[in-house]
Amino acid sequence: LALVGFSQGTMMSLYVGLRRDQPLAGILGFSGTVVGARNLKDNLRSKPAVMLIHGDRDPVIPIAAMFDSAEALAAAGHGALWHVSYGIP
């Protein structure tokens, strides 16, 4: 099972997927961010593969949110791959 989300769907996928007792195969998030990063380390139950993708021209959620999310995952003892889609909103 893998969770895939766009924007708020990414937020929900990361929130639920990282807190499941049964690990997922992975989480793929487009143009979202980690919600609850401050408590993530205490609430992390599994470490599925995580891939974050974000357009550098996103007018709703700035690309910095992707880098903040990757840093939050690393601070919680997990990590993520990420990709910037240049010229994409």
PDB file of N, CA, C and O in Angstrom:
ATOM      1  N   LEU A   1       0.842  -1.170   0.000  1.00  0.00           N
ATOM      2  CA  LEU A   1       0.000   0.000   0.000  1.00  0.00           C
ATOM      3  C   LEU A   1       0.889   1.236   0.000  1.00  0.00           C
ATOM      4  O   LEU A   1       1.824   1.342   0.793  1.00  0.00           O
ATOM      5  N   ALA A   2       0.591   2.154  -0.885  1.00  0.00           N
ATOM      6  CA  ALA A   2       1.296   3.439  -0.934  1.00  0.00           C
ATOM      7  C   ALA A   2       0.249   4.542  -0.929  1.00  0.00           C
ATOM      8  O   ALA A   2      -0.828   4.387  -1.505  1.00  0.00           O
ATOM      9  N   LEU A   3       0.562   5.635  -0.289  1.00  0.00           N
ATOM     10  CA  LEU A   3      -0.320   6.793  -0.288  1.00  0.00           C
ATOM     11  C   LEU A   3       0.261   7.847  -1.217  1.00  0.00           C
ATOM     12  O   LEU A   3       1.462   8.114  -1.206  1.00  0.00           O
ATOM     13  N   VAL A   4      -0.615   8.442  -2.021  1.00  0.00           N
ATOM     14  CA  VAL A   4      -0.222   9.488  -2.952  1.00  0.00           C
ATOM     15  C   VAL A   4      -1.169  10.658  -2.737  1.00  0.00           C
ATOM     16  O   VAL A   4      -2.384  10.475  -2.660  1.00  0.00           O
ATOM     17  N   GLY A   5      -0.612  11.858  -2.641  1.00  0.00           N
ATOM     18  CA  GLY A   5      -1.466  13.016  -2.437  1.00  0.00           C
ATOM     19  C   GLY A   5      -0.941  14.243  -3.135  1.00  0.00           C
ATOM     20  O   GLY A   5       0.247  14.365  -3.435  1.00  0.00           O
ATOM     21  N   PHE A   6      -1.874  15.157  -3.386  1.00  0.00           N
ATOM     22  CA  PHE A   6      -1.543  16.460  -3.955  1.00  0.00           C
ATOM     23  C   PHE A   6      -2.038  17.525  -2.987  1.00  0.00           C
ATOM     24  O   PHE A   6      -3.197  17.492  -2.572  1.00  0.00           O
ATOM     25  N   SER A   7      -1.178  18.466  -2.622  1.00  0.00           N
ATOM     26  CA  SER A   7      -1.505  19.575  -1.737  1.00  0.00           C
ATOM     27  C   SER A   7      -2.011  19.053  -0.389  1.00  0.00           C
ATOM     28  O   SER A   7      -1.239  18.455   0.361  1.00  0.00           O
ATOM     29  N   GLN A   8      -3.279  19.264  -0.070  1.00  0.00           N
ATOM     30  CA  GLN A   8      -3.792  18.785   1.213  1.00  0.00           C
ATOM     31  C   GLN A   8      -3.757  17.263   1.286  1.00  0.00           C
ATOM     32  O   GLN A   8      -3.624  16.698   2.371  1.00  0.00           O
ATOM     33  N   GLY A   9      -3.877  16.596   0.140  1.00  0.00           N
ATOM     34  CA  GLY A   9      -3.754  15.138   0.115  1.00  0.00           C
ATOM     35  C   GLY A   9      -2.367  14.681   0.541  1.00  0.00           C
ATOM     36  O   GLY A   9      -2.223  13.634   1.173  1.00  0.00           O
ATOM     37  N   THR A  10      -1.344  15.462   0.197  1.00  0.00           N
ATOM     38  CA  THR A  10       0.010  15.178   0.672  1.00  0.00           C
ATOM     39  C   THR A  10       0.084  15.322   2.181  1.00  0.00           C
ATOM     40  O   THR A  10       0.675  14.485   2.865  1.00  0.00           O
ATOM     41  N   MET A  11      -0.514  16.379   2.695  1.00  0.00           N
ATOM     42  CA  MET A  11      -0.507  16.606   4.141  1.00  0.00           C
ATOM     43  C   MET A  11      -1.171  15.452   4.877  1.00  0.00           C
ATOM     44  O   MET A  11      -0.667  14.984   5.898  1.00  0.00           O
ATOM     45  N   MET A  12      -2.311  14.994   4.351  1.00  0.00           N
ATOM     46  CA  MET A  12      -3.024  13.876   4.979  1.00  0.00           C
ATOM     47  C   MET A  12      -2.234  12.578   4.849  1.00  0.00           C
ATOM     48  O   MET A  12      -2.167  11.798   5.798  1.00  0.00           O
ATOM     49  N   SER A  13      -1.640  12.344   3.695  1.00  0.00           N
ATOM     50  CA  SER A  13      -0.865  11.120   3.486  1.00  0.00           C
ATOM     51  C   SER A  13       0.332  11.047   4.426  1.00  0.00           C
ATOM     52  O   SER A  13       0.603   9.999   5.014  1.00  0.00           O
ATOM     53  N   LEU A  14       1.045  12.156   4.565  1.00  0.00           N
ATOM     54  CA  LEU A  14       2.189  12.180   5.476  1.00  0.00           C
ATOM     55  C   LEU A  14       1.746  12.045   6.928  1.00  0.00           C
ATOM     56  O   LEU A  14       2.372  11.328   7.709  1.00  0.00           O
ATOM     57  N   TYR A  15       0.677  12.728   7.284  1.00  0.00           N
ATOM     58  CA  TYR A  15       0.211  12.674   8.670  1.00  0.00           C
ATOM     59  C   TYR A  15      -0.184  11.251   9.060  1.00  0.00           C
ATOM     60  O   TYR A  15       0.256  10.737  10.087  1.00  0.00           O
ATOM     61  N   VAL A  16      -1.002  10.632   8.247  1.00  0.00           N
ATOM     62  CA  VAL A  16      -1.495   9.288   8.557  1.00  0.00           C
ATOM     63  C   VAL A  16      -0.419   8.232   8.323  1.00  0.00           C
ATOM     64  O   VAL A  16      -0.218   7.348   9.156  1.00  0.00           O
ATOM     65  N   GLY A  17       0.268   8.325   7.190  1.00  0.00           N
ATOM     66  CA  GLY A  17       1.219   7.289   6.815  1.00  0.00           C
ATOM     67  C   GLY A  17       2.388   7.130   7.757  1.00  0.00           C
ATOM     68  O   GLY A  17       2.887   6.019   7.939  1.00  0.00           O
ATOM     69  N   LEU A  18       2.836   8.213   8.360  1.00  0.00           N
ATOM     70  CA  LEU A  18       3.973   8.149   9.277  1.00  0.00           C
ATOM     71  C   LEU A  18       3.565   7.723  10.686  1.00  0.00           C
ATOM     72  O   LEU A  18       4.419   7.408  11.515  1.00  0.00           O
ATOM     73  N   ARG A  19       2.264   7.712  10.954  1.00  0.00           N
ATOM     74  CA  ARG A  19       1.765   7.373  12.282  1.00  0.00           C
ATOM     75  C   ARG A  19       1.089   6.004  12.329  1.00  0.00           C
ATOM     76  O   ARG A  19       0.564   5.610  13.370  1.00  0.00           O
ATOM     77  N   ARG A  20       1.098   5.279  11.214  1.00  0.00           N
ATOM     78  CA  ARG A  20       0.498   3.934  11.165  1.00  0.00           C
ATOM     79  C   ARG A  20       1.406   2.917  11.834  1.00  0.00           C
ATOM     80  O   ARG A  20       2.627   2.954  11.684  1.00  0.00           O
ATOM     81  N   ASP A  21       0.782   2.001  12.582  1.00  0.00           N
ATOM     82  CA  ASP A  21       1.557   0.903  13.147  1.00  0.00           C
ATOM     83  C   ASP A  21       2.005  -0.066  12.062  1.00  0.00           C
ATOM     84  O   ASP A  21       3.112  -0.601  12.123  1.00  0.00           O
ATOM     85  N   GLN A  22       1.142  -0.296  11.060  1.00  0.00           N
ATOM     86  CA  GLN A  22       1.516  -1.137   9.927  1.00  0.00           C
ATOM     87  C   GLN A  22       2.179  -0.252   8.883  1.00  0.00           C
ATOM     88  O   GLN A  22       1.544   0.668   8.367  1.00  0.00           O
ATOM     89  N   PRO A  23       3.430  -0.507   8.564  1.00  0.00           N
ATOM     90  CA  PRO A  23       4.141   0.366   7.623  1.00  0.00           C
ATOM     91  C   PRO A  23       3.583   0.283   6.204  1.00  0.00           C
ATOM     92  O   PRO A  23       3.105  -0.762   5.763  1.00  0.00           O
ATOM     93  N   LEU A  24       3.657   1.391   5.519  1.00  0.00           N
ATOM     94  CA  LEU A  24       3.287   1.479   4.111  1.00  0.00           C
ATOM     95  C   LEU A  24       4.510   1.171   3.256  1.00  0.00           C
ATOM     96  O   LEU A  24       5.642   1.175   3.740  1.00  0.00           O
ATOM     97  N   ALA A  25       4.262   0.904   1.977  1.00  0.00           N
ATOM     98  CA  ALA A  25       5.380   0.754   1.044  1.00  0.00           C
ATOM     99  C   ALA A  25       6.013   2.104   0.762  1.00  0.00           C
ATOM    100  O   ALA A  25       7.222   2.194   0.549  1.00  0.00           O
ATOM    101  N   GLY A  26       5.192   3.164   0.761  1.00  0.00           N
ATOM    102  CA  GLY A  26       5.740   4.483   0.503  1.00  0.00           C
ATOM    103  C   GLY A  26       4.681   5.562   0.502  1.00  0.00           C
ATOM    104  O   GLY A  26       3.480   5.290   0.505  1.00  0.00           O
ATOM    105  N   ILE A  27       5.160   6.804   0.498  1.00  0.00           N
ATOM    106  CA  ILE A  27       4.311   7.984   0.414  1.00  0.00           C
ATOM    107  C   ILE A  27       4.894   8.882  -0.670  1.00  0.00           C
ATOM    108  O   ILE A  27       6.082   9.205  -0.654  1.00  0.00           O
ATOM    109  N   LEU A  28       4.038   9.280  -1.613  1.00  0.00           N
ATOM    110  CA  LEU A  28       4.426  10.188  -2.680  1.00  0.00           C
ATOM    111  C   LEU A  28       3.590  11.439  -2.531  1.00  0.00           C
ATOM    112  O   LEU A  28       2.364  11.390  -2.625  1.00  0.00           O
ATOM    113  N   GLY A  29       4.252  12.559  -2.299  1.00  0.00           N
ATOM    114  CA  GLY A  29       3.530  13.806  -2.062  1.00  0.00           C
ATOM    115  C   GLY A  29       3.898  14.885  -3.057  1.00  0.00           C
ATOM    116  O   GLY A  29       5.071  15.201  -3.256  1.00  0.00           O
ATOM    117  N   PHE A  30       2.864  15.447  -3.682  1.00  0.00           N
ATOM    118  CA  PHE A  30       3.034  16.548  -4.623  1.00  0.00           C
ATOM    119  C   PHE A  30       2.550  17.838  -3.978  1.00  0.00           C
ATOM    120  O   PHE A  30       1.399  17.920  -3.548  1.00  0.00           O
ATOM    121  N   SER A  31       3.411  18.844  -3.905  1.00  0.00           N
ATOM    122  CA  SER A  31       3.028  20.208  -3.503  1.00  0.00           C
ATOM    123  C   SER A  31       2.314  20.275  -2.162  1.00  0.00           C
ATOM    124  O   SER A  31       1.285  20.938  -2.035  1.00  0.00           O
ATOM    125  N   GLY A  32       2.850  19.600  -1.179  1.00  0.00           N
ATOM    126  CA  GLY A  32       2.269  19.648   0.167  1.00  0.00           C
ATOM    127  C   GLY A  32       3.330  19.936   1.197  1.00  0.00           C
ATOM    128  O   GLY A  32       4.415  20.422   0.878  1.00  0.00           O
ATOM    129  N   THR A  33       3.006  19.631   2.437  1.00  0.00           N
ATOM    130  CA  THR A  33       3.931  19.865   3.530  1.00  0.00           C
ATOM    131  C   THR A  33       3.612  18.926   4.690  1.00  0.00           C
ATOM    132  O   THR A  33       2.525  18.350   4.738  1.00  0.00           O
ATOM    133  N   VAL A  34       4.537  18.769   5.612  1.00  0.00           N
ATOM    134  CA  VAL A  34       4.309  17.971   6.817  1.00  0.00           C
ATOM    135  C   VAL A  34       3.507  18.807   7.812  1.00  0.00           C
ATOM    136  O   VAL A  34       3.858  19.948   8.113  1.00  0.00           O
ATOM    137  N   VAL A  35       2.443  18.228   8.304  1.00  0.00           N
ATOM    138  CA  VAL A  35       1.630  18.859   9.344  1.00  0.00           C
ATOM    139  C   VAL A  35       2.001  18.210  10.674  1.00  0.00           C
ATOM    140  O   VAL A  35       2.157  16.991  10.744  1.00  0.00           O
ATOM    141  N   GLY A  36       2.143  19.002  11.716  1.00  0.00           N
ATOM    142  CA  GLY A  36       2.488  18.458  13.025  1.00  0.00           C
ATOM    143  C   GLY A  36       3.950  18.090  13.153  1.00  0.00           C
ATOM    144  O   GLY A  36       4.302  17.161  13.881  1.00  0.00           O
ATOM    145  N   ALA A  37       4.804  18.813  12.446  1.00  0.00           N
ATOM    146  CA  ALA A  37       6.234  18.502  12.443  1.00  0.00           C
ATOM    147  C   ALA A  37       6.857  18.605  13.838  1.00  0.00           C
ATOM    148  O   ALA A  37       7.788  17.868  14.162  1.00  0.00           O
ATOM    149  N   ARG A  38       6.351  19.502  14.642  1.00  0.00           N
ATOM    150  CA  ARG A  38       6.928  19.712  15.971  1.00  0.00           C
ATOM    151  C   ARG A  38       6.856  18.450  16.834  1.00  0.00           C
ATOM    152  O   ARG A  38       7.744  18.206  17.650  1.00  0.00           O
ATOM    153  N   ASN A  39       5.796  17.644  16.656  1.00  0.00           N
ATOM    154  CA  ASN A  39       5.610  16.432  17.464  1.00  0.00           C
ATOM    155  C   ASN A  39       5.884  15.157  16.670  1.00  0.00           C
ATOM    156  O   ASN A  39       5.616  14.057  17.154  1.00  0.00           O
ATOM    157  N   LEU A  40       6.406  15.292  15.478  1.00  0.00           N
ATOM    158  CA  LEU A  40       6.557  14.129  14.610  1.00  0.00           C
ATOM    159  C   LEU A  40       7.459  13.061  15.211  1.00  0.00           C
ATOM    160  O   LEU A  40       7.139  11.875  15.129  1.00  0.00           O
ATOM    161  N   LYS A  41       8.559  13.446  15.805  1.00  0.00           N
ATOM    162  CA  LYS A  41       9.486  12.463  16.360  1.00  0.00           C
ATOM    163  C   LYS A  41       8.801  11.588  17.404  1.00  0.00           C
ATOM    164  O   LYS A  41       9.040  10.381  17.453  1.00  0.00           O
ATOM    165  N   ASP A  42       7.961  12.180  18.230  1.00  0.00           N
ATOM    166  CA  ASP A  42       7.258  11.424  19.269  1.00  0.00           C
ATOM    167  C   ASP A  42       6.137  10.562  18.694  1.00  0.00           C
ATOM    168  O   ASP A  42       5.768   9.556  19.300  1.00  0.00           O
ATOM    169  N   ASN A  43       5.592  10.930  17.549  1.00  0.00           N
ATOM    170  CA  ASN A  43       4.443  10.229  16.970  1.00  0.00           C
ATOM    171  C   ASN A  43       4.797   9.303  15.815  1.00  0.00           C
ATOM    172  O   ASN A  43       3.924   8.596  15.311  1.00  0.00           O
ATOM    173  N   LEU A  44       6.044   9.291  15.386  1.00  0.00           N
ATOM    174  CA  LEU A  44       6.469   8.464  14.260  1.00  0.00           C
ATOM    175  C   LEU A  44       6.361   6.991  14.629  1.00  0.00           C
ATOM    176  O   LEU A  44       6.976   6.547  15.598  1.00  0.00           O
ATOM    177  N   ARG A  45       5.578   6.227  13.859  1.00  0.00           N
ATOM    178  CA  ARG A  45       5.381   4.802  14.131  1.00  0.00           C
ATOM    179  C   ARG A  45       6.043   3.911  13.074  1.00  0.00           C
ATOM    180  O   ARG A  45       6.371   2.755  13.344  1.00  0.00           O
ATOM    181  N   SER A  46       6.231   4.452  11.883  1.00  0.00           N
ATOM    182  CA  SER A  46       6.857   3.673  10.817  1.00  0.00           C
ATOM    183  C   SER A  46       7.641   4.616   9.913  1.00  0.00           C
ATOM    184  O   SER A  46       7.480   5.835   9.970  1.00  0.00           O
ATOM    185  N   LYS A  47       8.475   4.038   9.096  1.00  0.00           N
ATOM    186  CA  LYS A  47       9.331   4.837   8.221  1.00  0.00           C
ATOM    187  C   LYS A  47       9.231   4.364   6.774  1.00  0.00           C
ATOM    188  O   LYS A  47      10.169   3.774   6.238  1.00  0.00           O
ATOM    189  N   PRO A  48       8.087   4.627   6.149  1.00  0.00           N
ATOM    190  CA  PRO A  48       7.972   4.258   4.734  1.00  0.00           C
ATOM    191  C   PRO A  48       8.846   5.161   3.876  1.00  0.00           C
ATOM    192  O   PRO A  48       9.222   6.255   4.297  1.00  0.00           O
ATOM    193  N   ALA A  49       9.163   4.706   2.687  1.00  0.00           N
ATOM    194  CA  ALA A  49       9.875   5.559   1.740  1.00  0.00           C
ATOM    195  C   ALA A  49       9.006   6.779   1.451  1.00  0.00           C
ATOM    196  O   ALA A  49       7.796   6.658   1.259  1.00  0.00           O
ATOM    197  N   VAL A  50       9.634   7.959   1.421  1.00  0.00           N
ATOM    198  CA  VAL A  50       8.901   9.202   1.173  1.00  0.00           C
ATOM    199  C   VAL A  50       9.562   9.938   0.015  1.00  0.00           C
ATOM    200  O   VAL A  50      10.779  10.124  -0.009  1.00  0.00           O
ATOM    201  N   MET A  51       8.739  10.353  -0.940  1.00  0.00           N
ATOM    202  CA  MET A  51       9.193  11.165  -2.075  1.00  0.00           C
ATOM    203  C   MET A  51       8.338  12.415  -2.118  1.00  0.00           C
ATOM    204  O   MET A  51       7.113  12.334  -2.199  1.00  0.00           O
ATOM    205  N   LEU A  52       8.986  13.580  -2.063  1.00  0.00           N
ATOM    206  CA  LEU A  52       8.294  14.866  -2.119  1.00  0.00           C
ATOM    207  C   LEU A  52       8.631  15.549  -3.435  1.00  0.00           C
ATOM    208  O   LEU A  52       9.797  15.631  -3.821  1.00  0.00           O
ATOM    209  N   ILE A  53       7.603  16.038  -4.123  1.00  0.00           N
ATOM    210  CA  ILE A  53       7.781  16.723  -5.403  1.00  0.00           C
ATOM    211  C   ILE A  53       7.054  18.056  -5.320  1.00  0.00           C
ATOM    212  O   ILE A  53       5.927  18.129  -4.829  1.00  0.00           O
ATOM    213  N   HIS A  54       7.707  19.112  -5.806  1.00  0.00           N
ATOM    214  CA  HIS A  54       7.107  20.441  -5.689  1.00  0.00           C
ATOM    215  C   HIS A  54       7.524  21.301  -6.880  1.00  0.00           C
ATOM    216  O   HIS A  54       8.678  21.270  -7.307  1.00  0.00           O
ATOM    217  N   GLY A  55       6.588  22.055  -7.402  1.00  0.00           N
ATOM    218  CA  GLY A  55       6.896  23.007  -8.459  1.00  0.00           C
ATOM    219  C   GLY A  55       7.509  24.271  -7.879  1.00  0.00           C
ATOM    220  O   GLY A  55       7.101  24.725  -6.810  1.00  0.00           O
ATOM    221  N   ASP A  56       8.483  24.840  -8.572  1.00  0.00           N
ATOM    222  CA  ASP A  56       9.157  26.021  -8.037  1.00  0.00           C
ATOM    223  C   ASP A  56       8.327  27.301  -8.183  1.00  0.00           C
ATOM    224  O   ASP A  56       8.720  28.354  -7.680  1.00  0.00           O
ATOM    225  N   ARG A  57       7.187  27.215  -8.865  1.00  0.00           N
ATOM    226  CA  ARG A  57       6.334  28.399  -9.046  1.00  0.00           C
ATOM    227  C   ARG A  57       4.969  28.220  -8.402  1.00  0.00           C
ATOM    228  O   ARG A  57       4.004  28.867  -8.809  1.00  0.00           O
ATOM    229  N   ASP A  58       4.877  27.362  -7.414  1.00  0.00           N
ATOM    230  CA  ASP A  58       3.601  27.104  -6.738  1.00  0.00           C
ATOM    231  C   ASP A  58       3.136  28.370  -6.026  1.00  0.00           C
ATOM    232  O   ASP A  58       3.831  28.853  -5.132  1.00  0.00           O
ATOM    233  N   PRO A  59       1.958  28.931  -6.403  1.00  0.00           N
ATOM    234  CA  PRO A  59       1.487  30.165  -5.789  1.00  0.00           C
ATOM    235  C   PRO A  59       0.765  29.942  -4.455  1.00  0.00           C
ATOM    236  O   PRO A  59       0.497  30.903  -3.734  1.00  0.00           O
ATOM    237  N   VAL A  60       0.450  28.695  -4.123  1.00  0.00           N
ATOM    238  CA  VAL A  60      -0.326  28.410  -2.915  1.00  0.00           C
ATOM    239  C   VAL A  60       0.572  27.961  -1.766  1.00  0.00           C
ATOM    240  O   VAL A  60       0.537  28.536  -0.678  1.00  0.00           O
ATOM    241  N   ILE A  61       1.367  26.941  -2.016  1.00  0.00           N
ATOM    242  CA  ILE A  61       2.299  26.438  -1.005  1.00  0.00           C
ATOM    243  C   ILE A  61       3.707  26.659  -1.546  1.00  0.00           C
ATOM    244  O   ILE A  61       4.102  26.012  -2.516  1.00  0.00           O
ATOM    245  N   PRO A  62       4.460  27.553  -0.942  1.00  0.00           N
ATOM    246  CA  PRO A  62       5.795  27.867  -1.466  1.00  0.00           C
ATOM    247  C   PRO A  62       6.729  26.652  -1.443  1.00  0.00           C
ATOM    248  O   PRO A  62       6.588  25.757  -0.610  1.00  0.00           O
ATOM    249  N   ILE A  63       7.659  26.645  -2.352  1.00  0.00           N
ATOM    250  CA  ILE A  63       8.596  25.523  -2.459  1.00  0.00           C
ATOM    251  C   ILE A  63       9.387  25.320  -1.168  1.00  0.00           C
ATOM    252  O   ILE A  63       9.836  24.209  -0.889  1.00  0.00           O
ATOM    253  N   ALA A  64       9.558  26.361  -0.392  1.00  0.00           N
ATOM    254  CA  ALA A  64      10.266  26.231   0.889  1.00  0.00           C
ATOM    255  C   ALA A  64       9.586  25.212   1.793  1.00  0.00           C
ATOM    256  O   ALA A  64      10.242  24.603   2.638  1.00  0.00           O
ATOM    257  N   ALA A  65       8.278  25.017   1.628  1.00  0.00           N
ATOM    258  CA  ALA A  65       7.552  24.046   2.442  1.00  0.00           C
ATOM    259  C   ALA A  65       8.079  22.633   2.209  1.00  0.00           C
ATOM    260  O   ALA A  65       8.115  21.823   3.136  1.00  0.00           O
ATOM    261  N   MET A  66       8.488  22.332   0.973  1.00  0.00           N
ATOM    262  CA  MET A  66       9.035  21.011   0.690  1.00  0.00           C
ATOM    263  C   MET A  66      10.353  20.810   1.436  1.00  0.00           C
ATOM    264  O   MET A  66      10.589  19.752   2.020  1.00  0.00           O
ATOM    265  N   PHE A  67      11.200  21.820   1.410  1.00  0.00           N
ATOM    266  CA  PHE A  67      12.480  21.704   2.110  1.00  0.00           C
ATOM    267  C   PHE A  67      12.282  21.664   3.619  1.00  0.00           C
ATOM    268  O   PHE A  67      12.991  20.937   4.315  1.00  0.00           O
ATOM    269  N   ASP A  68      11.325  22.436   4.136  1.00  0.00           N
ATOM    270  CA  ASP A  68      10.994  22.377   5.565  1.00  0.00           C
ATOM    271  C   ASP A  68      10.505  20.978   5.943  1.00  0.00           C
ATOM    272  O   ASP A  68      10.849  20.460   7.005  1.00  0.00           O
ATOM    273  N   SER A  69       9.702  20.374   5.071  1.00  0.00           N
ATOM    274  CA  SER A  69       9.193  19.029   5.328  1.00  0.00           C
ATOM    275  C   SER A  69      10.326  18.009   5.351  1.00  0.00           C
ATOM    276  O   SER A  69      10.373  17.148   6.230  1.00  0.00           O
ATOM    277  N   ALA A  70      11.228  18.105   4.395  1.00  0.00           N
ATOM    278  CA  ALA A  70      12.370  17.185   4.359  1.00  0.00           C
ATOM    279  C   ALA A  70      13.221  17.340   5.618  1.00  0.00           C
ATOM    280  O   ALA A  70      13.703  16.350   6.168  1.00  0.00           O
ATOM    281  N   GLU A  71      13.405  18.566   6.070  1.00  0.00           N
ATOM    282  CA  GLU A  71      14.175  18.807   7.300  1.00  0.00           C
ATOM    283  C   GLU A  71      13.435  18.264   8.524  1.00  0.00           C
ATOM    284  O   GLU A  71      14.060  17.706   9.425  1.00  0.00           O
ATOM    285  N   ALA A  72      12.114  18.422   8.564  1.00  0.00           N
ATOM    286  CA  ALA A  72      11.317  17.914   9.685  1.00  0.00           C
ATOM    287  C   ALA A  72      11.390  16.390   9.743  1.00  0.00           C
ATOM    288  O   ALA A  72      11.497  15.812  10.825  1.00  0.00           O
ATOM    289  N   LEU A  73      11.333  15.745   8.590  1.00  0.00           N
ATOM    290  CA  LEU A  73      11.453  14.287   8.559  1.00  0.00           C
ATOM    291  C   LEU A  73      12.836  13.850   9.050  1.00  0.00           C
ATOM    292  O   LEU A  73      12.952  12.895   9.818  1.00  0.00           O
ATOM    293  N   ALA A  74      13.868  14.542   8.612  1.00  0.00           N
ATOM    294  CA  ALA A  74      15.225  14.210   9.061  1.00  0.00           C
ATOM    295  C   ALA A  74      15.373  14.419  10.564  1.00  0.00           C
ATOM    296  O   ALA A  74      15.999  13.603  11.241  1.00  0.00           O
ATOM    297  N   ALA A  75      14.806  15.500  11.093  1.00  0.00           N
ATOM    298  CA  ALA A  75      14.885  15.776  12.529  1.00  0.00           C
ATOM    299  C   ALA A  75      14.145  14.725  13.352  1.00  0.00           C
ATOM    300  O   ALA A  75      14.474  14.495  14.516  1.00  0.00           O
ATOM    301  N   ALA A  76      13.147  14.089  12.743  1.00  0.00           N
ATOM    302  CA  ALA A  76      12.381  13.049  13.428  1.00  0.00           C
ATOM    303  C   ALA A  76      13.052  11.678  13.304  1.00  0.00           C
ATOM    304  O   ALA A  76      12.542  10.689  13.829  1.00  0.00           O
ATOM    305  N   GLY A  77      14.185  11.617  12.615  1.00  0.00           N
ATOM    306  CA  GLY A  77      14.896  10.357  12.461  1.00  0.00           C
ATOM    307  C   GLY A  77      14.494   9.587  11.215  1.00  0.00           C
ATOM    308  O   GLY A  77      14.754   8.389  11.106  1.00  0.00           O
ATOM    309  N   HIS A  78      13.871  10.267  10.294  1.00  0.00           N
ATOM    310  CA  HIS A  78      13.450   9.672   9.030  1.00  0.00           C
ATOM    311  C   HIS A  78      14.028  10.549   7.921  1.00  0.00           C
ATOM    312  O   HIS A  78      14.720  11.525   8.211  1.00  0.00           O
ATOM    313  N   GLY A  79      13.767  10.233   6.706  1.00  0.00           N
ATOM    314  CA  GLY A  79      14.274  11.052   5.615  1.00  0.00           C
ATOM    315  C   GLY A  79      13.310  11.027   4.458  1.00  0.00           C
ATOM    316  O   GLY A  79      12.281  10.353   4.497  1.00  0.00           O
ATOM    317  N   ALA A  80      13.654  11.767   3.432  1.00  0.00           N
ATOM    318  CA  ALA A  80      12.817  11.814   2.244  1.00  0.00           C
ATOM    319  C   ALA A  80      13.663  12.152   1.028  1.00  0.00           C
ATOM    320  O   ALA A  80      14.635  12.902   1.118  1.00  0.00           O
ATOM    321  N   LEU A  81      13.288  11.600  -0.085  1.00  0.00           N
ATOM    322  CA  LEU A  81      13.827  12.049  -1.357  1.00  0.00           C
ATOM    323  C   LEU A  81      12.967  13.211  -1.805  1.00  0.00           C
ATOM    324  O   LEU A  81      11.797  13.291  -1.431  1.00  0.00           O
ATOM    325  N   TRP A  82      13.519  14.113  -2.599  1.00  0.00           N
ATOM    326  CA  TRP A  82      12.720  15.225  -3.076  1.00  0.00           C
ATOM    327  C   TRP A  82      13.146  15.599  -4.486  1.00  0.00           C
ATOM    328  O   TRP A  82      14.249  15.293  -4.940  1.00  0.00           O
ATOM    329  N   HIS A  83      12.219  16.278  -5.157  1.00  0.00           N
ATOM    330  CA  HIS A  83      12.458  16.694  -6.535  1.00  0.00           C
ATOM    331  C   HIS A  83      11.778  18.045  -6.760  1.00  0.00           C
ATOM    332  O   HIS A  83      10.623  18.237  -6.381  1.00  0.00           O
ATOM    333  N   VAL A  84      12.495  18.965  -7.371  1.00  0.00           N
ATOM    334  CA  VAL A  84      11.931  20.262  -7.754  1.00  0.00           C
ATOM    335  C   VAL A  84      11.574  20.195  -9.233  1.00  0.00           C
ATOM    336  O   VAL A  84      12.405  19.840 -10.069  1.00  0.00           O
ATOM    337  N   SER A  85      10.320  20.543  -9.548  1.00  0.00           N
ATOM    338  CA  SER A  85       9.878  20.623 -10.938  1.00  0.00           C
ATOM    339  C   SER A  85       9.966  22.091 -11.357  1.00  0.00           C
ATOM    340  O   SER A  85       9.101  22.896 -11.015  1.00  0.00           O
ATOM    341  N   TYR A  86      11.003  22.420 -12.087  1.00  0.00           N
ATOM    342  CA  TYR A  86      11.252  23.820 -12.467  1.00  0.00           C
ATOM    343  C   TYR A  86      10.241  24.276 -13.518  1.00  0.00           C
ATOM    344  O   TYR A  86       9.924  23.551 -14.461  1.00  0.00           O
ATOM    345  N   GLY A  87       9.743  25.505 -13.324  1.00  0.00           N
ATOM    346  CA  GLY A  87       8.784  26.107 -14.243  1.00  0.00           C
ATOM    347  C   GLY A  87       7.367  25.632 -14.055  1.00  0.00           C
ATOM    348  O   GLY A  87       6.492  25.960 -14.856  1.00  0.00           O
ATOM    349  N   ILE A  88       7.123  24.864 -13.010  1.00  0.00           N
ATOM    350  CA  ILE A  88       5.788  24.301 -12.757  1.00  0.00           C
ATOM    351  C   ILE A  88       5.146  24.993 -11.554  1.00  0.00           C
ATOM    352  O   ILE A  88       5.771  25.116 -10.501  1.00  0.00           O
ATOM    353  N   PRO A  89       3.897  25.444 -11.712  1.00  0.00           N
ATOM    354  CA  PRO A  89       3.198  26.051 -10.555  1.00  0.00           C
ATOM    355  C   PRO A  89       2.845  25.013  -9.502  1.00  0.00           C
ATOM    356  O   PRO A  89       2.259  25.351  -8.473  1.00  0.00           O
TER     357      PRO A  89
END
